[in-house]
Amino acid sequence: MLQKLDHGEKDLLFAIDTPEPDDDIISAADRYITSLTGALADTDEMLAALTDMADQE
């Protein structure tokens, strides 16, 4: 990620979220935005399920 920025990549989201195809090791920071977006969607789904359960009581 930092190498992309050092080499002039201007799209920060691309640099943060896109590992190189030839990367042998994927780090925790690779696909960071995608991971956070997925976590947010999971949280929204859980909140909706809990709200439904509370409404049924």
QUISULFEN-V744731 format. One record per residue. N is the residue number from 1. SS is DSSP state (h for helix, s for strand, l for the rest). PHI is phi in whole degrees, 0 to 359 (NA if undefined). Layout:
BEGIN
N,SS,PHI / N,SS,PHI
END
This chain:
BEGIN
1,l,NA / 2,h,294 / 3,h,295 / 4,h,300 / 5,h,293 / 6,h,297 / 7,l,271 / 8,l,100 / 9,l,298 / 10,l,265 / 11,l,274 / 12,h,298 / 13,h,298 / 14,h,296 / 15,h,296 / 16,h,286 / 17,h,258 / 18,l,236 / 19,l,290 / 20,l,293 / 21,l,299 / 22,l,264 / 23,l,294 / 24,l,278 / 25,l,240 / 26,l,262 / 27,l,266 / 28,l,298 / 29,l,276 / 30,l,291 / 31,l,59 / 32,h,299 / 33,h,295 / 34,h,298 / 35,h,297 / 36,h,294 / 37,h,295 / 38,h,295 / 39,h,296 / 40,h,296 / 41,h,297 / 42,h,297 / 43,h,295 / 44,h,299 / 45,h,295 / 46,h,295 / 47,h,297 / 48,h,296 / 49,h,295 / 50,h,294 / 51,h,296 / 52,h,299 / 53,h,296 / 54,h,292 / 55,h,290 / 56,h,281 / 57,l,280
END
